[in-house]
Amino acid sequence: AVVSTQSTGLPMERIEAFSDGVYAISMTLLAVSNAEKMAEHKDEEYFLHFFQNSSQSFVTCFGLVSVLWFVHHQLCHNIERNNSVLGGFNTIALAFVGGVPFTSGLLLFYANPENYH
């Protein structure tokens, strides 16, 4: 039996480019959503409290996405062949990365005691 070294899926460069785009958009949404929410607060004391919580949430989530991107990047460089199954698993993993800005928003919302109704 002859084992083919040809990939049956997309070229790895395309998968990497798409993945890098998802990571970049996720990181951008983290920054923009935090900046937008911070701009809403006019009271100085409340703004400082919000800034502290916002910064913690941003750094934690941005760090998580950065680590995930680095691991994904290393993994992609070690893959010699791919197929549609790998593409499916990659898409599922990227869906979780895309959910990080939403999770950051939840952390930020519940960090404010006024939101506990």
N, CA and C atoms as a LAMMPS dump frame, in Angstrom:
ITEM: TIMESTEP
0
ITEM: NUMBER OF ATOMS
351
ITEM: BOX BOUNDS ff ff ff
-5.0000000000000000e+02 5.0000000000000000e+02
-5.0000000000000000e+02 5.0000000000000000e+02
-5.0000000000000000e+02 5.0000000000000000e+02
ITEM: ATOMS id mol type element x y z
1 1 1 N 0.842 -1.182 0
2 1 2 C 0 0 0
3 1 3 C 0.879 1.233 0
4 2 1 N 0.528 2.177 -0.831
5 2 2 C 1.265 3.43 -0.94
6 2 3 C 0.561 4.476 -0.086
7 3 1 N 1.317 5.122 0.786
8 3 2 C 0.768 6.166 1.635
9 3 3 C 1.037 7.503 0.966
10 4 1 N -0.015 8.24 0.728
11 4 2 C 0.11 9.529 0.068
12 4 3 C 0.543 10.593 1.059
13 5 1 N 1.438 11.453 0.639
14 5 2 C 1.842 12.581 1.477
15 5 3 C 1.105 13.846 1.076
16 6 1 N 0.154 13.722 0.156
17 6 2 C -0.641 14.869 -0.275
18 6 3 C -1.728 15.179 0.748
19 7 1 N -1.958 16.441 0.995
20 7 2 C -3.053 16.866 1.861
21 7 3 C -4.357 16.782 1.08
22 8 1 N -5.417 16.429 1.779
23 8 2 C -6.723 16.403 1.132
24 8 3 C -7.553 17.623 1.51
25 9 1 N -7.027 18.461 2.376
26 9 2 C -7.744 19.665 2.794
27 9 3 C -7.099 20.905 2.211
28 10 1 N -7.384 22.029 2.829
29 10 2 C -6.793 23.293 2.413
30 10 3 C -5.294 23.295 2.7
31 11 1 N -4.542 24.105 1.966
32 11 2 C -3.118 24.247 2.299
33 11 3 C -2.963 24.817 3.712
34 12 1 N -1.936 24.4 4.416
35 12 2 C -1.73 24.842 5.798
36 12 3 C -1.581 26.357 5.89
37 13 1 N -1.04 26.975 4.85
38 13 2 C -0.885 28.431 4.872
39 13 3 C -2.255 29.12 4.967
40 14 1 N -3.25 28.564 4.265
41 14 2 C -4.609 29.137 4.309
42 14 3 C -5.222 28.949 5.684
43 15 1 N -5.04 27.769 6.258
44 15 2 C -5.58 27.49 7.598
45 15 3 C -4.928 28.414 8.618
46 16 1 N -3.617 28.579 8.51
47 16 2 C -2.906 29.47 9.426
48 16 3 C -3.363 30.918 9.277
49 17 1 N -3.536 31.374 8.051
50 17 2 C -3.963 32.757 7.819
51 17 3 C -5.36 32.998 8.387
52 18 1 N -6.264 32.063 8.156
53 18 2 C -7.621 32.191 8.702
54 18 3 C -7.573 32.205 10.225
55 19 1 N -6.807 31.301 10.798
56 19 2 C -6.703 31.217 12.254
57 19 3 C -6.104 32.488 12.833
58 20 1 N -5.045 33 12.209
59 20 2 C -4.442 34.239 12.692
60 20 3 C -5.452 35.387 12.645
61 21 1 N -6.29 35.405 11.633
62 21 2 C -7.326 36.428 11.535
63 21 3 C -8.322 36.341 12.679
64 22 1 N -8.729 35.128 13.025
65 22 2 C -9.673 34.946 14.139
66 22 3 C -9.038 35.407 15.452
67 23 1 N -7.781 35.038 15.668
68 23 2 C -7.087 35.474 16.882
69 23 3 C -6.966 36.998 16.917
70 24 1 N -6.619 37.612 15.791
71 24 2 C -6.464 39.069 15.739
72 24 3 C -7.786 39.777 16.009
73 25 1 N -8.868 39.288 15.437
74 25 2 C -10.177 39.897 15.659
75 25 3 C -10.598 39.741 17.119
76 26 1 N -10.349 38.592 17.692
77 26 2 C -10.692 38.358 19.092
78 26 3 C -9.946 39.335 20.004
79 27 1 N -8.653 39.518 19.743
80 27 2 C -7.864 40.448 20.562
81 27 3 C -8.324 41.888 20.358
82 28 1 N -8.67 42.235 19.138
83 28 2 C -9.152 43.587 18.854
84 28 3 C -10.479 43.851 19.559
85 29 1 N -11.382 42.877 19.521
86 29 2 C -12.668 43.039 20.205
87 29 3 C -12.487 43.2 21.708
88 30 1 N -11.511 42.516 22.276
89 30 2 C -11.229 42.686 23.701
90 30 3 C -10.864 44.134 24.004
91 31 1 N -9.973 44.684 23.213
92 31 2 C -9.517 46.056 23.451
93 31 3 C -10.631 47.071 23.206
94 32 1 N -11.355 46.929 22.113
95 32 2 C -12.393 47.897 21.755
96 32 3 C -13.551 47.852 22.741
97 33 1 N -13.977 46.671 23.131
98 33 2 C -15.122 46.584 24.049
99 33 3 C -14.778 47.157 25.412
100 34 1 N -13.567 46.935 25.893
101 34 2 C -13.177 47.511 27.18
102 34 3 C -13.082 49.026 27.092
103 35 1 N -12.513 49.546 26.022
104 35 2 C -12.395 50.997 25.864
105 35 3 C -13.775 51.642 25.756
106 36 1 N -14.679 50.996 25.037
107 36 2 C -16.031 51.532 24.872
108 36 3 C -16.763 51.593 26.214
109 37 1 N -16.655 50.539 26.997
110 37 2 C -17.345 50.512 28.289
111 37 3 C -16.734 51.521 29.26
112 38 1 N -15.416 51.711 29.177
113 38 2 C -14.773 52.675 30.07
114 38 3 C -15.19 54.101 29.727
115 39 1 N -15.437 54.392 28.476
116 39 2 C -15.814 55.745 28.051
117 39 3 C -17.204 56.133 28.531
118 40 1 N -18.023 55.161 28.907
119 40 2 C -19.393 55.439 29.352
120 40 3 C -19.454 56.061 30.738
121 41 1 N -18.4 55.911 31.544
122 41 2 C -18.45 56.317 32.948
123 41 3 C -17.864 57.719 33.134
124 42 1 N -18.686 58.616 33.68
125 42 2 C -18.271 60 33.89
126 42 3 C -17.803 60.247 35.322
127 43 1 N -18.346 59.506 36.293
128 43 2 C -17.977 59.659 37.693
129 43 3 C -16.551 59.128 37.9
130 44 1 N -15.68 59.971 38.467
131 44 2 C -14.256 59.611 38.586
132 44 3 C -14.038 58.386 39.47
133 45 1 N -14.701 58.328 40.609
134 45 2 C -14.51 57.194 41.518
135 45 3 C -14.99 55.891 40.876
136 46 1 N -16.152 55.953 40.256
137 46 2 C -16.683 54.761 39.598
138 46 3 C -15.799 54.353 38.423
139 47 1 N -15.281 55.356 37.698
140 47 2 C -14.398 55.075 36.567
141 47 3 C -13.147 54.341 37.029
142 48 1 N -12.542 54.796 38.148
143 48 2 C -11.33 54.138 38.645
144 48 3 C -11.609 52.704 39.076
145 49 1 N -12.749 52.481 39.72
146 49 2 C -13.129 51.117 40.105
147 49 3 C -13.337 50.256 38.853
148 50 1 N -14.031 50.818 37.882
149 50 2 C -14.286 50.098 36.643
150 50 3 C -12.984 49.828 35.894
151 51 1 N -12.072 50.814 35.881
152 51 2 C -10.792 50.651 35.196
153 51 3 C -9.996 49.506 35.797
154 52 1 N -10.002 49.381 37.111
155 52 2 C -9.278 48.293 37.768
156 52 3 C -9.846 46.942 37.341
157 53 1 N -11.154 46.796 37.417
158 53 2 C -11.779 45.534 37.016
159 53 3 C -11.594 45.279 35.527
160 54 1 N -11.729 46.316 34.73
161 54 2 C -11.591 46.194 33.284
162 54 3 C -10.175 45.765 32.914
163 55 1 N -9.195 46.341 33.56
164 55 2 C -7.802 46.003 33.275
165 55 3 C -7.496 44.563 33.627
166 56 1 N -7.993 44.112 34.766
167 56 2 C -7.769 42.717 35.167
168 56 3 C -8.408 41.761 34.172
169 57 1 N -9.617 42.055 33.773
170 57 2 C -10.316 41.216 32.808
171 57 3 C -9.591 41.208 31.469
172 58 1 N -9.173 42.388 31.008
173 58 2 C -8.484 42.499 29.721
174 58 3 C -7.17 41.737 29.733
175 59 1 N -6.352 41.947 30.746
176 59 2 C -5.04 41.292 30.806
177 59 3 C -5.197 39.779 30.875
178 60 1 N -6.135 39.304 31.673
179 60 2 C -6.355 37.864 31.786
180 60 3 C -6.785 37.26 30.453
181 61 1 N -7.778 37.846 29.828
182 61 2 C -8.3 37.296 28.574
183 61 3 C -7.324 37.482 27.418
184 62 1 N -6.654 38.622 27.353
185 62 2 C -5.666 38.853 26.3
186 62 3 C -4.508 37.872 26.448
187 63 1 N -4.094 37.633 27.687
188 63 2 C -3.034 36.654 27.942
189 63 3 C -3.455 35.258 27.523
190 64 1 N -4.696 34.894 27.814
191 64 2 C -5.201 33.578 27.419
192 64 3 C -5.195 33.426 25.904
193 65 1 N -5.707 34.414 25.191
194 65 2 C -5.739 34.346 23.729
195 65 3 C -4.318 34.316 23.164
196 66 1 N -3.397 35.057 23.762
197 66 2 C -2.011 35.061 23.304
198 66 3 C -1.366 33.687 23.445
199 67 1 N -1.593 33.051 24.58
200 67 2 C -1.037 31.704 24.79
201 67 3 C -1.661 30.709 23.81
202 68 1 N -2.965 30.789 23.624
203 68 2 C -3.628 29.899 22.673
204 68 3 C -3.108 30.105 21.253
205 69 1 N -2.873 31.367 20.879
206 69 2 C -2.331 31.649 19.551
207 69 3 C -0.939 31.049 19.397
208 70 1 N -0.093 31.216 20.417
209 70 2 C 1.268 30.695 20.346
210 70 3 C 1.262 29.178 20.208
211 71 1 N 0.44 28.491 20.988
212 71 2 C 0.345 27.032 20.904
213 71 3 C -0.183 26.615 19.533
214 72 1 N -1.194 27.32 19.029
215 72 2 C -1.75 27.015 17.711
216 72 3 C -0.697 27.201 16.626
217 73 1 N 0.069 28.27 16.734
218 73 2 C 1.127 28.566 15.765
219 73 3 C 2.176 27.444 15.754
220 74 1 N 2.591 27.007 16.934
221 74 2 C 3.568 25.917 17.031
222 74 3 C 2.998 24.618 16.472
223 75 1 N 1.748 24.361 16.76
224 75 2 C 1.097 23.148 16.269
225 75 3 C 1.025 23.135 14.742
226 76 1 N 0.657 24.271 14.165
227 76 2 C 0.537 24.348 12.697
228 76 3 C 1.865 24.096 11.995
229 77 1 N 2.948 24.514 12.612
230 77 2 C 4.257 24.304 11.99
231 77 3 C 4.717 22.851 12.065
232 78 1 N 4.098 22.061 12.91
233 78 2 C 4.466 20.648 13.03
234 78 3 C 3.556 19.722 12.229
235 79 1 N 2.549 20.264 11.579
236 79 2 C 1.62 19.443 10.796
237 79 3 C 2.134 19.345 9.366
238 80 1 N 2.308 18.123 8.908
239 80 2 C 2.792 17.903 7.541
240 80 3 C 1.648 17.718 6.553
241 81 1 N 0.577 17.069 6.973
242 81 2 C -0.58 16.833 6.109
243 81 3 C -1.833 17.197 6.877
244 82 1 N -2.884 17.558 6.152
245 82 2 C -4.152 17.854 6.815
246 82 3 C -5.3 17.318 5.983
247 83 1 N -6.452 17.295 6.599
248 83 2 C -7.666 16.88 5.897
249 83 3 C -8.847 17.66 6.486
250 84 1 N -10.033 17.334 6.053
251 84 2 C -11.206 18.08 6.501
252 84 3 C -11.5 17.867 7.986
253 85 1 N -11.101 16.739 8.542
254 85 2 C -11.304 16.504 9.976
255 85 3 C -10.471 17.495 10.784
256 86 1 N -9.225 17.678 10.385
257 86 2 C -8.372 18.654 11.058
258 86 3 C -8.966 20.054 10.917
259 87 1 N -9.475 20.379 9.742
260 87 2 C -10.118 21.673 9.533
261 87 3 C -11.327 21.857 10.433
262 88 1 N -12.106 20.799 10.624
263 88 2 C -13.266 20.865 11.517
264 88 3 C -12.865 21.1 12.958
265 89 1 N -11.848 20.365 13.42
266 89 2 C -11.369 20.564 14.795
267 89 3 C -10.788 21.968 14.974
268 90 1 N -10.098 22.449 13.958
269 90 2 C -9.543 23.8 14.019
270 90 3 C -10.663 24.833 14.122
271 91 1 N -11.72 24.648 13.369
272 91 2 C -12.846 25.581 13.404
273 91 3 C -13.524 25.575 14.77
274 92 1 N -13.676 24.407 15.365
275 92 2 C -14.271 24.317 16.702
276 92 3 C -13.389 25.028 17.723
277 93 1 N -12.074 24.816 17.641
278 93 2 C -11.156 25.493 18.561
279 93 3 C -11.232 27.007 18.387
280 94 1 N -11.33 27.461 17.132
281 94 2 C -11.413 28.893 16.879
282 94 3 C -12.729 29.483 17.368
283 95 1 N -13.784 28.688 17.399
284 95 2 C -15.061 29.165 17.943
285 95 3 C -14.908 29.521 19.424
286 96 1 N -14.141 28.729 20.14
287 96 2 C -13.889 29.042 21.554
288 96 3 C -13.053 30.312 21.687
289 97 1 N -12.081 30.486 20.818
290 97 2 C -11.273 31.712 20.84
291 97 3 C -12.165 32.918 20.552
292 98 1 N -13.079 32.78 19.609
293 98 2 C -13.999 33.862 19.287
294 98 3 C -14.933 34.205 20.433
295 99 1 N -15.147 33.275 21.343
296 99 2 C -16.011 33.518 22.495
297 99 3 C -15.329 34.224 23.65
298 100 1 N -14.025 34.381 23.597
299 100 2 C -13.298 35.008 24.707
300 100 3 C -13.735 36.453 24.958
301 101 1 N -13.94 37.291 23.927
302 101 2 C -14.418 38.656 24.236
303 101 3 C -15.774 38.663 24.953
304 102 1 N -16.647 37.738 24.6
305 102 2 C -17.931 37.628 25.295
306 102 3 C -17.715 37.252 26.761
307 103 1 N -16.829 36.297 26.997
308 103 2 C -16.512 35.868 28.362
309 103 3 C -15.905 37.021 29.152
310 104 1 N -15.051 37.787 28.502
311 104 2 C -14.457 38.955 29.161
312 104 3 C -15.545 39.945 29.574
313 105 1 N -16.528 40.147 28.699
314 105 2 C -17.636 41.032 29.025
315 105 3 C -18.437 40.534 30.219
316 106 1 N -18.626 39.226 30.301
317 106 2 C -19.333 38.662 31.458
318 106 3 C -18.538 38.86 32.743
319 107 1 N -17.231 38.622 32.67
320 107 2 C -16.389 38.854 33.848
321 107 3 C -16.488 40.297 34.305
322 108 1 N -16.445 41.188 33.359
323 108 2 C -16.502 42.609 33.672
324 108 3 C -17.867 43.005 34.232
325 109 1 N -18.935 42.45 33.675
326 109 2 C -20.284 42.757 34.145
327 109 3 C -20.466 42.305 35.591
328 110 1 N -20.043 41.094 35.907
329 110 2 C -20.264 40.564 37.252
330 110 3 C -19.205 40.999 38.25
331 111 1 N -18.181 41.706 37.793
332 111 2 C -17.21 42.291 38.726
333 111 3 C -17.791 43.529 39.396
334 112 1 N -18.86 44.061 38.825
335 112 2 C -19.518 45.247 39.371
336 112 3 C -20.645 44.799 40.291
337 113 1 N -20.542 45.063 41.599
338 113 2 C -21.578 44.614 42.537
339 113 3 C -22.965 45.193 42.258
340 114 1 N -23.044 46.315 41.54
341 114 2 C -24.336 46.913 41.237
342 114 3 C -25.147 46.067 40.274
343 115 1 N -24.517 45.128 39.597
344 115 2 C -25.213 44.293 38.611
345 115 3 C -25.823 43.025 39.22
346 116 1 N -25.681 42.851 40.545
347 116 2 C -26.257 41.675 41.198
348 116 3 C -27.688 41.941 41.594
349 117 1 N -28.608 41.801 40.7
350 117 2 C -30.028 42.054 41.024
351 117 3 C -30.718 40.763 41.288
